């Protein structure tokens, strides 16, 4: 066969190897999802297009994925393009959570809306199984038109929620005030899309319009830079292993990461002033006496 092409055999092998190398390189990017994550339910509601992952919600089912490992401290980024058009009643979530009833959890929940209304982002923090720390804001862009990066930074001093590297929420460690802080349980990374029309849009007044299904959330840019916790290691050992010591330094333990920079503090103030529409700290109906951590948060 090689002779009929007028090419020496060695040259043919080079060409074959080269074309194979191109195929290999092309298949590396989507494996980022496969390396870090796996579908957790409704596998038939996943579609892979190159390095894109699409998860769909229809009137049969939503879908979800989870990280293969658990982590203690670090940063997780995912780029998401949210459901376009009429997404009322739908929720797309990106969150970190540990296991069990006393779990810790850091949530991004994107609450769909009727066409033309802004998407809302709800964040929440659970510590030792207790949540009820919701904040809601609208974004300074349309999250359905393009991919944006949503990140969670977690270290022993603070949990920071970021959108395109702009901090939108900080939960600081105030253990010195007797307030528990999540730093002893490894956490998995999760995302899901589901129907929550009993509460998601205008308090549940606007229901999901299934004639617009399937509702599709698109993902790419999966990145976890964190301390991986093997399932076989006890939590106390993980806490020690994932903390900086004289032998090893983790970037998230550097002093500069213990609080927001001045620039980030200004960004957070801007977000709160211009985009926050609900803060549990100021909800006197739900909390007649202000939650303790709200009294100490200087943001």
C-alpha positions in Angstrom: 0.0 0.0 0.0 2.8 2.4 0.9 4.4 1.8 -2.5 1.4 2.8 -4.4 1.5 6.2 -2.7 5.1 6.5 -3.8 6.1 7.0 -0.1 8.8 4.9 1.7 7.4 2.8 4.5 9.2 4.8 7.2 7.5 8.0 5.9 4.1 6.3 6.1 4.7 5.4 9.7 5.7 9.0 10.5 2.5 10.2 8.8 0.4 7.6 10.6 2.0 8.5 14.0 1.5 12.2 13.3 -2.2 11.8 12.5 -2.6 9.6 15.5 -0.9 12.3 17.7 -3.4 14.9 16.4 -6.3 12.6 17.3 -4.7 12.1 20.8 -4.2 15.8 21.4 -7.8 16.5 20.3 -9.1 14.1 22.8 -7.2 15.4 25.8 -9.5 18.4 26.5 -12.8 16.7 27.2 -11.1 14.2 29.5 -10.8 17.1 32.0 -14.4 16.3 33.0 -13.7 12.6 33.0 -10.5 13.0 35.1 -12.2 15.0 37.8 -16.0 14.2 37.6 -18.5 11.5 36.8 -22.3 11.7 36.1 -24.2 10.9 39.3 -27.7 10.4 37.9 -29.7 10.5 34.6 -26.8 9.5 32.4 -29.0 9.8 29.3 -29.4 13.5 30.1 -25.7 14.2 29.4 -24.3 15.2 26.0 -20.6 15.6 25.3 -19.5 17.9 22.4 -15.7 18.2 22.3 -14.7 19.8 25.6 -18.3 20.9 26.3 -20.6 19.1 28.6 -24.4 19.7 28.3 -26.8 18.6 30.9 -30.5 18.7 30.2 -33.7 19.0 32.3 -37.0 17.7 30.8 -40.3 16.6 32.3 -38.8 13.2 32.9 -35.7 14.1 34.8 -32.9 16.6 35.6 -29.3 15.5 35.9 -26.2 15.8 38.0 -22.5 15.1 38.3 -20.0 14.9 41.1 -16.3 14.9 41.6 -14.5 11.5 41.8 -12.5 12.7 44.9 -13.2 14.8 48.0 -11.0 17.8 48.9 -10.0 19.9 51.8 -9.2 23.5 51.1 -8.3 24.9 47.7 -10.2 26.4 44.7 -12.7 25.0 42.3 -13.6 26.7 39.0 -16.3 25.8 36.5 -17.4 27.7 33.4 -21.2 27.6 32.9 -23.5 28.9 30.3 -27.0 28.9 31.9 -30.3 27.8 30.4 -31.4 30.3 27.7 -34.8 31.8 27.1 -37.6 31.0 29.4 -36.0 29.2 32.3 -38.6 29.9 34.9 -38.9 27.1 37.5 -35.5 25.6 36.8 -32.5 25.6 39.1 -28.9 24.9 38.1 -26.6 24.4 41.1 -22.8 24.3 41.5 -21.7 23.4 45.0 -19.3 21.8 47.4 -20.6 19.5 50.1 -19.4 17.0 52.7 -21.4 13.9 53.6 -23.8 13.2 56.5 -26.4 15.1 58.5 -23.8 17.4 60.0 -22.4 18.3 56.6 -20.8 21.5 55.4 -21.9 22.9 52.1 -21.1 26.0 49.9 -23.8 26.6 47.2 -24.3 28.5 44.1 -27.9 28.1 42.9 -28.9 29.8 39.6 -32.6 30.5 39.7 -34.2 30.5 36.3 -36.6 33.2 35.2 -39.1 34.2 32.5 -37.6 35.6 29.3 -36.2 39.1 29.8 -36.1 38.9 33.6 -32.7 38.7 35.2 -31.3 35.4 36.4 -30.8 35.3 40.1 -27.9 33.8 41.9 -28.5 32.4 45.4 -25.6 31.5 47.6 -25.8 29.6 50.8 -23.4 28.2 53.5 -24.1 25.2 55.6 -22.0 24.6 58.7 -22.5 21.4 60.7 -25.8 20.7 58.9 -27.2 24.2 59.5 -27.9 26.4 56.5 -30.5 29.3 56.2 -27.8 31.7 55.2 -29.1 32.7 51.8 -28.0 35.7 49.8 -29.5 36.6 46.4 -28.2 38.8 43.7 -28.7 39.6 40.1 -25.6 39.5 37.8 -24.0 42.4 35.8 -24.3 40.3 32.6 -26.6 37.8 31.0 -25.3 34.4 32.1 -27.2 32.6 29.3 -25.4 34.3 26.5 -21.9 33.1 27.2 -19.7 31.1 29.5 -18.7 32.7 32.8 -16.4 31.3 35.5 -17.9 30.5 38.9 -15.5 29.7 41.7 -15.3 28.7 45.3 -12.1 29.4 47.3 -11.9 27.7 50.6 -9.1 27.9 53.2 -8.9 27.9 57.0 -9.7 31.6 57.2 -12.5 32.2 54.7 -14.9 30.8 52.0 -15.1 33.1 49.0 -17.7 32.8 46.2 -16.4 34.4 43.0 -17.9 35.2 39.6 -15.3 35.9 36.9 -12.9 36.4 39.8 -15.1 39.1 41.4 -15.9 38.1 44.9 -19.7 38.1 45.6 -19.7 36.7 49.1 -17.3 36.0 51.9 -17.8 33.7 54.9 -15.0 34.4 57.4 -13.7 32.1 60.1 -15.0 33.5 63.4 -14.2 30.6 65.6 -12.7 33.1 68.1 -16.2 34.4 68.5 -17.5 30.9 69.2 -19.0 30.5 65.7 -18.2 27.1 64.0 -16.3 27.2 60.7 -16.1 24.4 58.1 -12.6 23.1 58.2 -12.7 19.4 59.3 -14.7 17.6 56.6 -13.5 16.8 53.1 -16.0 18.0 50.5 -17.0 16.8 47.1 -17.8 19.1 44.1 -21.2 18.8 42.5 -23.5 20.3 39.9 -27.1 19.6 39.0 -30.1 20.9 37.1 -33.6 20.2 38.3 -37.1 21.5 38.4 -37.8 23.6 41.5 -40.9 25.5 40.4 -42.4 25.2 43.9 -40.0 28.0 45.0 -37.4 29.0 42.4 -39.1 31.7 40.4 -41.0 34.6 42.2 -41.4 32.4 45.2 -43.0 29.6 43.2 -45.7 31.8 41.5 -44.2 31.2 38.0 -44.1 27.5 37.0 -41.9 25.6 34.6 -43.3 25.8 31.0 -42.4 22.3 29.7 -43.2 23.3 26.1 -39.8 25.0 26.3 -38.0 21.8 27.4 -35.3 20.5 27.2 -33.6 23.1 29.4 -29.9 22.9 28.8 -27.0 24.1 31.0 -23.5 23.9 29.3 -20.2 23.4 31.1 -16.5 23.6 30.3 -13.3 24.7 32.0 -13.4 22.2 34.8 -10.5 23.0 37.2 -9.8 21.8 40.8 -6.7 23.1 42.6 -7.2 21.7 46.0 -5.9 19.1 48.5 -7.3 15.7 47.5 -8.4 13.5 50.4 -8.2 9.7 49.9 -11.3 7.9 51.2 -9.1 5.6 53.2 -7.6 8.5 55.3 -9.3 9.6 58.5 -10.7 13.1 58.6 -8.4 14.3 61.3 -5.4 13.0 59.3 -6.7 14.8 56.2 -7.0 18.1 58.1 -3.4 17.7 59.1 -2.2 16.6 55.7 -4.0 19.4 53.9 -2.6 22.1 56.1 0.7 23.9 55.4 3.6 22.8 57.5 7.4 23.4 57.5 7.7 20.6 54.9 5.0 21.8 52.5 3.3 25.1 51.7 -0.1 25.3 50.1 -0.8 28.5 48.1 -4.2 28.9 49.8 -2.6 29.1 53.2 -0.4 32.1 52.2 -1.1 35.2 54.3 -2.4 37.1 51.2 -5.2 34.5 50.9 -6.4 34.9 54.5 -8.6 37.8 53.6 -9.7 39.8 50.5 -7.2 42.2 48.9 -8.2 45.9 49.0 -9.3 45.7 45.4 -11.4 42.6 46.1 -13.0 44.3 49.1 -14.0 47.2 46.8 -15.4 44.8 44.3 -17.5 43.1 47.0 -18.8 46.4 48.2 -19.8 47.3 44.6 -21.6 43.9 44.1 -23.4 44.3 47.4 -24.4 47.9 46.7 -25.6 47.3 43.1 -26.6 43.7 42.8 -27.7 42.2 46.1 -31.4 41.9 46.4 -31.7 39.7 49.5 -29.5 39.1 52.5 -30.5 36.8 55.4 -28.6 39.0 57.8 -31.1 41.8 57.3 -34.3 39.6 57.2 -35.9 40.5 60.5 -39.0 38.5 59.7 -37.0 35.2 59.5 -34.4 36.2 62.1 -35.9 38.6 64.7 -32.5 38.6 66.4 -29.7 39.1 63.9 -27.6 35.8 63.3 -24.4 36.0 65.3 -22.0 35.9 62.4 -23.8 38.8 60.8 -22.9 41.0 63.8 -19.2 40.3 63.2 -19.0 40.3 59.4 -17.5 43.6 58.5 -18.6 43.4 54.9 
